[in-house]
Amino acid sequence: MPIRAVHDDVAPFGEPRTPAVNWLRRLVAAARCRLRRFGAGTPIAMRRDARQTEAIRTTGVRTLSLRPESAMSEFTAHTIPSLDRIAAQEWDACANPPSLTETNAFGERYNPFISHAFLSALERSRSVGGRTGWTPAHVLVEDAGGRLAACAPAYVKSHSMGEYVFDHSWAHAYENAGGSYYPKLQVAAPFTPVTGRRLLVRPDAAPGAREALIGALRGLREAVEASSVHVTFANADDAAALGAAGFARRTGEQFHFLNEGYADFEAFLAALSSRKRKVIRRERRDALGDEIAIDLLTGSDIKSKHWDSFFAFYMDTGSRKWGRPYLTRAFFEEIGATMADRVLLVLARRGARHIAGAINFLGDDAIYGRNWGAIEERPFLHFEVCYYQAIEYAIRHGMARVEAGAQGEHKLARGYRPVATHSLHDFADPRFARAVRDYLVREREAVDEQIADYEAGLPFRKGDAEK
């Protein structure tokens, strides 16, 4: 059973399984059977020497020069084993260029998870690298003048944990057919199920930079003898480009709060059905009672003692419920030093002692809820700290949405709406690629129907749910 980190969710709170959910499970089970039969009687490439995979995992990927395709000869590409090898302003000119608008940024002018500060914090804190199974191999594409034109956060992986797009059945099918699924190449913000830019291209880059980057990712796959490239939680623009380049598209769903210009939390409640309004008011009242207070901290208000408290919540909940959490204590110190103005800590306090908390990251247009933990059990405190406080903050600061992490049908009853997510996948073995594509056709149909089923059961008053 894969390790689950302390990232988001508890089990759905009293929510019945819908017919679409049950149908999805039956359909996916059938598709997995087809994947398991892939290659029966037709052995594929020999298994990779385990020592080679171990060497990548422990010593990293050296800097590699990647030969561009002939149509992209004006660009050169190479990898770097750490973001310390590139200046923050260079990386961020591609990742979060200041010229982006809400329209051309697809609703995320600034995404903290692809910033140099966030990704560097993961490396410096050893949350990735070393023996974590996430070996940095970031891809850089430069133009004829040597200027960085595009880049991608890439990792050579020896497992499938911490991704939130589950491909364990693919790995098992490929291994059973005689192949080696690992290492694989992951283009992602580690441990972060948040949609965003993955092909990071400067707005003023020469035409063809994105295509050169896609070609370089395939070149890296070949160079490290990886089975596949996986670009997870890509935005619509990148998904279209990767699809046009032959990557297979996979869809999933999440649940987001969408701010419809509400004046305050009560205005949001007024858009819900009467019964749901009463439930949410009762949950908020019972979560806090008379003895629990909420502290909202950001920027310089976050002190080392607050990180100590939050890390204790994170470790206690993660270790007790799911296994080994991914992030180290040093990671939180790093982001506190380099990007605290993009962090919102929501801490529940009894007297002078904090007992629970959630960490959120702040974009220009969205709040991204990430990790939660508690050292004291209290009914509905999870909903208050993770969901309702985030909604209030978004409304108060005019932010467009709250993304509260992966999974969690229980969010629907609390004003969150279903939203499709996209990941793109490319395989070295064409026979396995065909098997996966067949699987994904059926899975996409099931996910589309599931989202439609969720939409039909939203708790909003008639008319509001259709906005």
C-alpha positions in Angstrom: 0.0 0.0 0.0 1.6 3.3 -1.0 2.4 5.8 1.8 -0.1 8.6 2.1 1.2 11.9 3.3 -0.6 14.3 5.7 -1.6 16.5 2.8 -5.3 16.9 2.9 -8.2 14.8 3.6 -10.1 12.8 6.1 -12.7 10.2 5.0 -15.9 11.7 3.5 -18.0 13.0 6.4 -21.2 11.0 6.2 -21.5 11.5 2.4 -23.2 8.6 0.5 -21.4 7.1 -2.5 -23.1 8.3 -5.7 -24.0 5.9 -8.6 -21.3 7.6 -10.7 -18.7 6.8 -8.1 -19.6 3.2 -8.0 -19.8 3.0 -11.8 -16.3 4.6 -12.0 -14.8 2.0 -9.7 -16.3 -0.9 -11.7 -15.1 0.6 -15.0 -11.6 1.4 -13.7 -11.3 -2.2 -12.3 -12.2 -3.6 -15.7 -9.7 -1.3 -17.5 -7.0 -2.4 -15.0 -7.7 -6.0 -16.0 -7.0 -5.0 -19.6 -3.7 -3.4 -18.6 -2.7 -6.4 -16.6 -3.1 -8.5 -19.8 -0.9 -6.2 -21.7 2.1 -8.1 -23.1 0.9 -11.5 -22.2 3.1 -14.0 -23.9 5.2 -11.2 -25.5 8.2 -10.3 -23.2 9.4 -6.8 -23.7 12.7 -5.2 -22.9 14.8 -6.8 -20.2 14.5 -5.4 -16.7 16.9 -2.7 -15.9 19.8 -3.5 -13.7 18.6 -2.6 -10.1 22.0 -1.1 -9.4 21.5 1.5 -12.2 18.2 2.7 -10.6 19.8 2.7 -7.2 22.7 4.9 -8.5 20.2 7.5 -9.8 18.3 7.4 -6.5 21.4 7.9 -4.3 23.9 10.0 -6.4 21.6 12.0 -8.6 21.5 12.8 -12.3 24.6 14.5 -13.6 24.3 17.5 -15.8 23.2 16.3 -19.2 23.3 18.0 -22.6 20.2 17.1 -24.6 20.4 17.2 -28.4 17.5 19.3 -29.8 15.6 18.0 -32.8 16.6 19.4 -36.1 13.5 21.7 -36.3 14.6 23.2 -33.0 18.3 23.7 -33.8 18.3 27.3 -32.7 17.8 26.1 -29.1 20.1 24.1 -26.9 19.0 22.1 -23.8 20.6 20.7 -20.7 19.7 19.6 -17.2 20.8 20.8 -13.8 20.8 18.6 -10.7 19.8 21.5 -8.4 18.1 24.9 -8.6 21.1 26.3 -6.9 22.7 26.2 -10.4 20.4 28.9 -11.8 19.6 32.4 -10.5 16.2 32.8 -9.0 15.3 35.7 -11.3 16.2 33.7 -14.4 14.0 30.7 -13.3 11.1 33.0 -12.2 11.2 34.9 -15.5 9.9 31.7 -17.0 7.8 30.4 -14.1 6.0 33.5 -12.9 6.7 36.3 -15.3 5.3 39.7 -14.1 3.7 40.4 -17.4 1.0 37.7 -17.0 -2.6 38.8 -16.8 -5.6 36.8 -15.5 -6.5 36.1 -19.1 -3.2 34.8 -20.5 -2.3 33.2 -17.1 -5.3 30.8 -17.1 -6.4 32.1 -13.7 -3.0 31.9 -11.9 -0.8 34.9 -12.4 1.5 33.8 -9.7 1.8 30.2 -8.7 4.0 29.7 -5.6 4.7 26.0 -6.3 6.7 26.5 -9.4 8.7 29.4 -8.0 12.4 29.1 -7.4 11.9 29.7 -3.7 9.5 26.8 -3.2 11.3 24.3 -5.3 14.7 25.3 -3.8 13.3 24.9 -0.3 12.4 21.3 -1.1 16.0 20.7 -2.2 17.8 22.5 0.5 15.6 20.8 3.2 16.3 17.4 1.6 12.6 16.8 1.2 13.6 15.8 -2.3 16.9 14.4 -3.5 19.1 11.8 -1.8 17.2 8.7 -1.0 13.7 10.3 -1.2 13.1 8.8 -4.7 12.8 12.4 -6.2 16.0 13.1 -7.9 16.1 16.7 -9.4 16.9 16.8 -13.1 15.5 20.2 -14.1 15.5 20.9 -17.9 16.7 24.2 -19.3 16.3 25.4 -22.9 18.4 28.3 -24.1 18.1 30.3 -27.3 20.9 31.0 -29.7 22.1 33.9 -27.6 22.4 31.7 -24.5 19.4 33.2 -22.7 17.1 31.0 -20.8 13.9 30.6 -23.0 12.1 27.8 -21.2 12.5 25.3 -18.3 10.7 22.6 -16.5 10.8 21.2 -12.9 11.7 17.6 -13.5 12.6 14.6 -11.3 13.8 11.1 -12.0 11.7 8.9 -9.8 12.1 5.4 -8.4 8.5 5.1 -7.1 5.1 6.7 -7.6 4.4 8.3 -4.2 3.7 11.9 -3.5 2.2 12.5 -7.0 -1.6 12.4 -6.5 -2.1 11.0 -10.0 -2.0 7.3 -9.3 -0.2 5.0 -11.8 0.6 2.0 -9.6 -1.6 -0.3 -11.8 0.4 0.9 -14.9 3.7 0.1 -13.1 2.4 -3.3 -12.1 1.3 -4.1 -15.6 4.6 -3.1 -17.1 6.6 -5.0 -14.6 4.4 -8.1 -15.0 5.1 -7.9 -18.8 8.8 -8.0 -18.1 9.7 -4.3 -18.3 11.1 -1.8 -15.8 8.6 1.1 -15.0 11.2 2.8 -12.8 13.0 5.1 -13.2 10.4 7.4 -14.7 10.5 11.1 -15.3 8.1 13.3 -13.4 7.4 17.0 -14.4 5.6 18.4 -11.3 5.7 20.4 -8.2 6.5 17.6 -5.7 3.8 16.6 -3.2 1.5 19.3 -4.6 -1.7 18.4 -6.4 -2.2 21.9 -7.7 -2.9 22.8 -11.4 -0.3 25.1 -12.9 2.2 25.8 -15.6 4.6 22.9 -16.2 6.2 24.0 -19.4 7.7 27.3 -18.2 8.3 29.5 -21.2 9.4 33.2 -21.2 6.6 35.3 -22.7 9.2 36.9 -25.1 10.9 33.6 -26.1 11.4 32.8 -29.7 8.8 30.7 -31.4 9.4 27.0 -30.9 10.7 27.2 -27.3 7.9 25.2 -25.8 8.3 22.5 -28.5 12.0 22.4 -27.8 11.3 21.9 -24.2 8.9 19.0 -24.9 11.6 17.5 -27.1 14.2 17.9 -24.4 12.0 16.1 -21.9 11.8 13.2 -24.2 15.6 13.4 -24.7 16.1 13.3 -20.9 13.8 10.2 -20.7 16.1 8.5 -23.2 19.3 9.7 -21.5 18.4 8.2 -18.1 16.6 5.2 -19.7 13.3 6.0 -18.1 10.2 4.2 -19.1 8.0 7.3 -19.4 7.4 11.0 -18.9 4.5 12.2 -16.6 3.5 15.8 -16.6 1.0 16.1 -13.7 -1.6 18.8 -12.9 -0.8 20.7 -16.1 -2.9 23.8 -17.0 -5.1 23.9 -20.1 -2.4 25.5 -22.3 0.3 23.0 -21.5 -2.1 20.1 -21.7 -3.1 21.2 -25.3 0.6 21.5 -26.3 1.6 18.2 -24.9 -1.5 16.5 -26.4 -0.5 17.9 -29.8 3.0 16.5 -29.3 1.5 13.0 -28.7 1.2 12.7 -25.0 -1.8 10.8 -23.7 -4.2 12.9 -21.6 -5.6 11.8 -18.3 -8.3 13.6 -16.3 -9.2 13.7 -12.7 -11.3 15.8 -10.4 -10.8 18.1 -7.4 -13.1 20.4 -5.4 -12.6 24.2 -5.4 -14.4 27.1 -3.8 -15.2 29.7 -6.5 -15.7 33.2 -5.2 -18.7 34.6 -7.1 -18.0 38.1 -5.8 -19.5 37.4 -2.3 -19.4 40.4 0.0 -18.7 38.2 3.1 -19.2 34.7 4.4 -22.8 35.3 5.1 -23.4 36.2 1.5 -21.8 32.9 0.5 -24.1 31.0 2.9 -27.1 32.8 1.4 -26.3 31.1 -1.9 -26.7 27.7 -0.3 -29.8 25.8 0.4 -31.4 26.4 3.8 -30.4 23.0 5.2 -26.8 23.4 4.2 -26.6 26.9 5.7 -27.8 25.5 9.0 -25.3 22.6 8.9 -22.3 24.9 8.2 -23.3 27.3 10.9 -23.6 24.5 13.4 -20.2 23.0 12.4 -18.4 26.3 12.8 -20.1 26.9 16.2 -19.2 23.4 17.4 -15.7 23.4 16.1 -14.7 26.5 18.2 -17.1 26.6 21.1 -16.2 29.2 23.6 -12.6 28.1 24.2 -10.9 27.8 20.8 -9.6 30.8 18.9 -8.2 31.1 15.4 -4.9 32.8 14.6 -4.2 33.8 11.0 -0.5 34.4 10.4 1.4 35.4 7.3 4.7 37.1 6.5 6.9 38.3 9.4 4.1 37.3 11.9 5.1 33.7 11.5 7.9 32.9 14.0 10.0 29.8 14.5 7.7 28.8 17.4 4.8 28.7 15.0 6.7 26.4 12.6 7.5 24.2 15.6 3.9 23.9 16.5 2.7 23.3 13.0 5.4 20.7 12.3 4.3 18.8 15.4 0.8 18.7 14.0 2.0 17.6 10.6 4.2 14.8 12.0 1.7 13.6 14.5 -1.3 13.3 12.1 0.8 12.0 9.3 2.7 9.4 11.2 -0.3 8.2 13.1 -2.7 7.9 10.1 -0.7 7.5 6.9 3.0 6.7 7.5 6.1 8.8 6.9 5.3 12.4 5.9 7.3 13.8 3.1 8.4 17.3 4.3 11.2 17.9 6.7 11.2 20.5 9.5 13.9 22.4 7.6 11.5 22.9 4.7 9.2 25.0 6.8 12.1 27.1 8.0 13.2 27.6 4.4 9.9 28.9 3.2 9.6 31.0 6.3 12.8 32.7 5.4 12.3 33.0 1.6 8.5 33.3 0.9 6.6 33.9 4.1 4.5 36.6 2.4 3.1 33.8 0.3 2.2 31.6 3.3 -1.0 31.7 5.4 -0.9 29.7 8.6 -4.3 29.0 10.2 -3.8 27.9 13.8 -6.4 26.8 16.3 -5.5 27.8 19.8 -6.8 26.7 23.2 -5.6 29.4 25.7 -1.9 29.9 25.0 -1.4 26.6 23.2 -2.0 25.8 19.6 -3.7 22.5 19.0 -4.2 22.3 15.2 -3.3 24.1 12.1 -3.2 24.2 8.3 -0.7 25.7 5.9 -2.0 27.6 2.8 0.0 29.1 0.0 -1.1 32.4 -1.6 -1.1 33.0 -5.3 -2.3 36.3 -6.8 -5.7 34.7 -7.7 -6.1 31.7 -5.4 -5.5 30.3 -1.9 -3.9 26.8 -2.1 -4.6 24.7 1.0 -1.9 22.1 1.5 -1.2 20.4 4.8 -3.1 20.0 8.0 -2.6 18.4 11.4 -3.8 18.3 14.9 -2.7 17.0 18.3 -6.2 17.2 19.8 -9.3 15.7 18.3 -12.3 18.0 18.1 -15.5 17.6 15.9 -15.5 19.8 12.8 -12.2 21.5 13.6 -10.7 20.2 10.4 -13.5 21.8 8.3 -13.1 25.1 10.2 -9.4 25.3 9.9 -9.0 24.0 6.4 -12.1 25.1 4.5 -14.2 27.8 6.2 -11.3 30.0 7.2 -9.8 29.8 3.7 -13.2 30.7 2.2 -13.5 33.7 4.5 -9.9 34.8 3.7 -10.5 34.5 0.0 -13.7 36.6 0.1 -12.1 39.2 2.4 -9.2 39.6 0.0 -11.0 39.4 -3.3 -9.4 36.1 -4.4 -11.0 34.1 -7.1 -10.9 30.6 -5.5 -9.7 28.2 -2.9 -8.1 25.0 -3.9 -8.2 22.7 -1.0 -6.1 19.8 -2.2 -6.8 16.4 -3.7 -9.9 14.2 -3.3 -12.6 14.7 -0.7 -16.2 14.4 -1.7 -17.1 15.9 1.7 -16.0 19.3 0.3 -19.1 19.4 -2.0 -21.5 19.8 0.9 -19.4 22.7 2.2 -19.6 24.9 -1.0 -16.8 23.5 -3.1 -17.4 22.6 -6.7 -16.0 19.8 -8.9 -13.2 20.9 -11.3 -11.4 18.7 -13.8 -7.6 18.3 -13.6 -5.3 17.1 -16.4 -2.1 15.1 -16.6 -0.1 14.1 -19.7 1.8 10.9 -20.2 4.4 9.7 -22.7 5.8 6.1 -22.9 9.0 4.8 -24.6 7.3 1.5 -25.4 4.7 2.0 -28.1 2.8 -1.2 -27.2 2.4 -0.1 -23.6 1.4 3.4 -24.7 -1.4 1.9 -26.8 -2.7 -0.1 -23.8 -2.6 3.0 -21.5 -4.4 5.1 -24.1 -7.2 2.5 -24.3 -7.5 2.6 -20.6 -7.6 6.4 -20.5 -10.4 6.7 -23.0 -12.7 4.8 -20.7 -11.4 6.5 -17.6 -12.1 10.0 -19.1 -15.6 9.0 -19.9 -16.2 7.8 -16.3 -14.6 11.0 -14.8 -16.7 13.2 -17.0 -19.9 11.4 -15.8 -18.7 11.6 -12.2 -18.2 15.4 -12.4 -21.6 15.8 -14.0 -23.1 13.8 -11.2 -21.4 16.0 -8.6 -22.6 19.1 -10.4 -26.2 17.9 -10.2 -26.0 17.5 -6.4 -24.4 20.8 -5.4 -25.8 22.4 -2.3 -26.5 25.8 -3.9 -30.0 27.2 -4.4 -31.4 26.7 -7.8 -29.8 29.2 -10.1 -26.7 29.8 -8.0 -25.4 26.3 -8.8 -25.5 27.1 -12.5 -23.3 30.2 -12.3 
